[in-house]
Amino acid sequence: MASMQWGQYAPADKILVHLSDTHFLADAAALYGTVDTDTTVHRALEQLHRSGIRPDALIITGDVADRGEADAYRRIRGIVESAAAQWQAKVIWVMGNHDQRAAFRSVLLGQDQPGEAAAPFVQDANVRDPADQDLVDQDPVDQDPVDQDPVDQVHDLDGLRVIALDTSVPGYHHGEVTAAQLEWLRGVLSTPARHGSILALHHPPIPTPLPLMSVLELQEQPRLAAVLAGSDVRAILGGHLHYATQGLFAGIPVSVAAATCYTMDLSAPERELTGVNGGRTLNLVHVYGDEITHSQVPIGAFDTATHFPADYVDRLAALSPEARLEAFSRQL
C-alpha cells in the first residue's frame, strides 16, 4: 500500500535510513562499561523489518567504531549488511572522528587501496559468536600512509547521488575538509545528478548550544559553503552531536541523526556535558520529486497509546478520496 497516494503528495521516490554514532567496540564490549551498542542497532533494524519499509539505502554518518578496532568494524558490517541484503539496499558508511581510516577502509569497506569499490561482506564461517574472543581476529590494521587519505566516496541510487565526505582529522575530534577535498567535491558537483545530490558527513555544519561540542565543530565552514553554493545538493546528513537536530547551511537543509549508543542531554545543567543511556532514534529520509523530509523514529519498545488496525486502513483505502476524508476526518 506504500505506492498508493493518500493525499496531495505521491509516495516518496526513495527512502533512506539515516543512522549515526554506533560506537562499536571489539568483542562487543559495553561502551563506558554500561552501554550495549550492539543491541540497539539490532533493535533498530528489527523495527524497520517489522514496519514493512523497504529502504533504498542505509547511511551511517560516522563514529561507526569507538576506537577504530577491526573486530568492531567487522561485527557492525555483518549486522547492517545482512539486514540491507534482505531489502536489497545499499549501505553507505561515512568516516567519523572516532574512526580509523586504515581499518575503516580495509575492514569495513573491504578496500585494499583508496578509491576501490567496497568488496562484498562474507561472514567468516569459523566465527560462530562475536563474543567468542578466541575466534575473532584482533590483529590491528597497519597504518600505511596511503591509508590515511580521506575516505571520500560517491554513490548512485538510480540518479540520486549520495556523496560521503570524510571530515575527520587523524588524532583529533574536531572536523576539517582539506583544500584537496574541496577541489574534489567541486569537481563531483560540476555535473549535476539526475535527481540531485545528498551530502553525508560526520561533523554537521550548523551551530550547537553545547559549548564543548562547539569546540569540536567543523572548521572553516565558509569554504565548504562556497563549494556547495549553486550546486544540486538537496540535503546534508550529519551525526557527531549525539542528539537529533536540524538547520540550514548555504541554504541547504541539514539533518543530524542522534547516536544509537547514547544521547546528549540538552537539559543538563549549563556548563556541563552529559550523555545519557537512552533517547535513541533513527531517521527516515523520504526523498520526493521536489523535497526531502526527515523523520525521527524512537528505538525501543513502548506502550501503545492508540492504534488503527490494518483492516481499518484497508477499508479506508477502498474508498474514494472524498469518502475517505468524510470517514476519517469528521469529528465524532
BELQUI-V43566 format. One record per pair of residues at least 12 apart in sequence whose C-alpha atoms are under 6 Angstrom apart, sorted by the first residue. I is the first residue (numbers start at 1). J is the second residue. D is the distance in Angstrom with one decimal. If there is no record, write none. Layout:
I/J/D ; I/J/D
//
This chain:
12/286/5.7 ; 12/287/5.4 ; 12/288/4.7 ; 13/287/5.7 ; 13/288/5.3 ; 14/286/6.0 ; 14/287/5.0 ; 15/55/4.9 ; 15/56/5.6 ; 15/285/5.7 ; 15/286/4.7 ; 16/55/5.4 ; 16/56/5.8 ; 16/57/5.0 ; 16/58/5.8 ; 16/284/5.9 ; 16/285/4.9 ; 17/58/4.7 ; 17/283/6.0 ; 17/284/5.0 ; 18/59/4.9 ; 18/283/4.9 ; 19/60/4.8 ; 19/282/5.4 ; 20/60/5.0 ; 20/61/4.9 ; 20/62/5.9 ; 20/239/5.5 ; 20/257/5.9 ; 20/259/5.2 ; 21/62/5.7 ; 21/63/4.7 ; 21/64/5.7 ; 21/259/4.6 ; 22/64/5.1 ; 22/260/5.3 ; 22/261/5.4 ; 23/63/5.6 ; 23/64/5.1 ; 23/65/4.3 ; 23/66/4.2 ; 24/65/4.4 ; 24/66/5.6 ; 24/72/5.3 ; 25/66/5.9 ; 25/72/5.1 ; 26/71/5.1 ; 26/72/4.7 ; 27/131/5.5 ; 37/261/5.2 ; 44/299/5.7 ; 54/87/5.6 ; 56/89/4.7 ; 57/89/4.7 ; 57/90/4.5 ; 57/91/5.6 ; 58/91/4.9 ; 59/92/4.7 ; 60/93/5.2 ; 61/94/4.8 ; 61/201/5.9 ; 61/202/5.2 ; 61/238/5.8 ; 61/239/5.6 ; 62/94/4.9 ; 62/95/4.6 ; 62/96/3.9 ; 62/202/5.3 ; 63/96/4.4 ; 63/98/5.1 ; 63/99/5.5 ; 65/99/5.8 ; 66/98/5.3 ; 67/98/5.9 ; 68/99/4.7 ; 68/100/4.7 ; 70/103/5.9 ; 73/108/5.4 ; 94/164/5.7 ; 95/166/5.4 ; 96/168/5.6 ; 96/202/5.3 ; 97/168/4.8 ; 97/173/5.1 ; 101/148/5.7 ; 102/143/5.8 ; 102/147/4.8 ; 103/141/5.5 ; 150/166/5.7 ; 151/166/5.5 ; 152/164/5.6 ; 152/165/4.9 ; 152/166/5.5 ; 159/194/4.9 ; 159/195/5.2 ; 160/195/4.7 ; 160/196/5.6 ; 160/197/5.9 ; 161/197/4.5 ; 162/197/5.7 ; 162/198/4.8 ; 162/199/5.9 ; 163/199/4.9 ; 163/200/5.9 ; 164/200/4.9 ; 164/201/5.9 ; 165/201/5.1 ; 173/216/6.0 ; 174/216/3.9 ; 174/217/5.4 ; 175/203/5.9 ; 175/217/5.9 ; 175/218/4.2 ; 175/219/5.9 ; 176/218/5.5 ; 176/219/5.3 ; 186/227/5.9 ; 192/232/5.9 ; 196/232/5.1 ; 197/232/5.7 ; 197/233/4.4 ; 197/234/5.8 ; 198/233/5.4 ; 198/234/5.7 ; 198/235/5.1 ; 198/236/5.9 ; 199/236/4.7 ; 200/236/5.8 ; 200/237/4.7 ; 201/238/5.2 ; 202/238/4.9 ; 202/239/5.0 ; 202/240/5.7 ; 203/218/5.5 ; 203/240/5.6 ; 204/238/4.9 ; 225/250/5.3 ; 235/252/5.8 ; 235/253/5.2 ; 235/254/6.0 ; 236/254/4.6 ; 237/254/6.0 ; 237/255/5.1 ; 237/256/5.9 ; 238/256/4.6 ; 239/256/5.1 ; 239/257/5.4 ; 242/258/4.7 ; 242/259/4.6 ; 242/263/4.8 ; 242/264/5.5 ; 243/258/4.1 ; 243/263/5.6 ; 243/264/5.8 ; 244/256/5.2 ; 244/257/4.8 ; 244/258/4.4 ; 258/281/5.9 ; 260/280/5.4 ; 262/276/5.6 ; 262/277/5.0 ; 263/275/5.3 ; 263/276/5.4 ; 280/299/5.7 ; 281/297/5.2 ; 281/298/4.4 ; 281/299/5.2 ; 282/296/5.7 ; 282/297/5.3 ; 283/295/5.3 ; 283/296/4.6 ; 283/297/6.0
//
